[in-house]
Amino acid sequence: MHTTATAISLTHAEISLLIEALDSHEYWQLSEPHQRNDGYSTIADGESEEIDAVRALLTKLAHARLPEMPG
């Protein structure tokens, strides 16, 4: 897969909205055909390339949302 990086500025609220939307997309669309435990998908990392990509982006966004430490 060919990827390129683009820098954009987002507020914490916009990042939170993206995280919420991606989490919902994983839950309702991508995980739908798979087994669930208490409502959560039991798909392990490496079982679905698309879900792995969403989870990686969620992690990246969550780190971007962390407050900056005073330095």
N, C-alpha and C positions, 0 to 999 in steps of 0.2 A: 504494500500500500504506500503510495506517495503522499507525504505530508509536508505542509509548510506551516510555519509559525507566524502568527499575527498578534501584535500587542494591541490590547484595547483597555480602556479604563472603565471599570464598573464600580458602582457603590456597593456597600455591604448588603443593602436591601436587594439590589439586582442580583448579586451573587446568591443570596439566600433564595430568591425566587427561582433561579436556574437550578439550584440544588433540589428544591422541592419538586420542580417539574421533571427533572431527570429521575429522581427517586420514584415518582409516580409512574413515569414511563416504564421503568424497569419492573415495577410491581404489576401494573395493569396490562401492559402490552407484551413485554419481553418474557416475563415469567409465567404468563397465563397457562401455557400447556404443560408446565412442570409441577411436580409435587410440592406441597407447602407444609410448613410446620408452624402452627399458630399464625397463619396468614402470610408468613414470610417464605420466600422461595428457598428451597434446599439445594440450589445449584451451586456447586463448588467452583472456585476459580479454575479456569481452563476448560470448562464444559461448553461454554458459549462465547464465541469471539465478540459478539455484539454486547452481551451483558458485561463481559470483562472490560470492554471499551467504555461503557457507561460508568462502571464502578471506578475505573481509573480517573475518568473526568470528574466524578463526584469527589474523589479524594483530593484531586488537584484544586478544585473549587473550594473545598472545605479548608485547605491550607491557605488559600488566598484570602479567605474570610477572617482568619485569625487576626486579632488585634496586634498591631506592631508593638514590640517591647520598647520602652524608652531607653535611649542609648546615650 
